[in-house]
Amino acid sequence: MRHIGISSTALVVLLTGLATARAEVLKREPPMGKLMPGQVVFVDDGSCPKGQIKKVTGGDHVKVGGRYHIERTRMCVAK
């Protein structure tokens, strides 16, 4: 029987891809403070052009009780 090795880098890339693939699709953007830092959700609220969806990545800003000045990011991406 052969031993199949996988590098730690490949494992991280694989797990990151799986986490992104399972991101939630919501109708409204969650209120500030409700996303974990780095958590990704997709919001289909009609604010992006046809064929695109809004990708929202959670931050941890002090204005909403966080510890850092990491702003939530938003961008339109292909569906």
C-alpha positions as CSV (number, residue, x, y, z in Angstrom):
1,M,0.0,0.0,0.0
2,R,1.3,3.4,-0.9
3,H,1.4,6.4,1.4
4,I,0.0,9.5,-0.3
5,G,1.6,12.7,1.2
6,I,0.0,16.1,1.0
7,S,1.9,19.3,1.9
8,S,0.5,21.6,4.5
9,T,0.2,24.4,1.9
10,A,-1.9,22.2,-0.3
11,L,-4.1,21.3,2.6
12,V,-4.6,24.9,3.6
13,V,-5.5,25.8,0.0
14,L,-8.0,22.9,-0.2
15,L,-9.7,23.8,3.1
16,T,-9.9,27.5,2.2
17,G,-11.5,26.6,-1.1
18,L,-14.1,24.4,0.6
19,A,-14.9,27.1,3.1
20,T,-15.4,29.6,0.3
21,A,-17.5,27.2,-1.7
22,R,-19.9,26.8,1.2
23,A,-20.4,30.5,1.8
24,E,-24.0,31.5,2.5
25,V,-26.2,33.4,0.0
26,L,-28.4,36.0,1.8
27,K,-31.1,38.4,0.7
28,R,-29.8,41.2,3.0
29,E,-26.4,42.1,4.3
30,P,-26.1,41.1,8.0
31,P,-25.9,44.0,10.5
32,M,-22.5,45.3,11.6
33,G,-20.9,43.1,14.2
34,K,-22.7,39.9,13.0
35,L,-20.0,38.5,10.8
36,M,-16.8,37.0,12.1
37,P,-13.6,38.5,10.9
38,G,-12.8,36.9,7.5
39,Q,-16.3,35.2,7.2
40,V,-17.6,35.5,3.7
41,V,-21.3,35.7,2.7
42,F,-22.8,36.5,-0.6
43,V,-25.7,38.9,-0.7
44,D,-28.2,38.8,-3.6
45,D,-29.9,42.2,-2.9
46,G,-29.9,43.5,-6.5
47,S,-27.2,46.1,-5.8
48,C,-24.7,44.5,-8.3
49,P,-25.0,44.4,-12.1
50,K,-26.8,41.5,-13.8
51,G,-24.9,38.2,-13.5
52,Q,-23.0,39.4,-10.4
53,I,-23.5,39.0,-6.7
54,K,-22.2,41.0,-3.7
55,K,-19.4,39.3,-1.8
56,V,-19.2,40.6,1.8
57,T,-16.2,39.8,4.0
58,G,-16.6,40.4,7.8
59,G,-14.3,42.7,9.7
60,D,-13.6,43.5,13.3
61,H,-13.9,47.2,13.7
62,V,-13.8,49.0,17.0
63,K,-17.0,50.9,16.1
64,V,-19.0,47.7,16.5
65,G,-17.3,46.4,19.5
66,G,-14.3,44.8,17.8
67,R,-10.7,45.0,18.8
68,Y,-9.1,46.1,15.5
69,H,-9.7,48.6,12.7
70,I,-10.5,45.9,10.1
71,E,-13.4,47.2,8.0
72,R,-16.0,45.0,6.4
73,T,-15.4,44.7,2.6
74,R,-17.9,44.5,-0.2
75,M,-17.4,43.8,-3.9
76,C,-19.4,42.5,-6.8
77,V,-18.2,39.2,-8.2
78,A,-19.5,36.9,-11.0
79,K,-22.2,34.4,-9.9
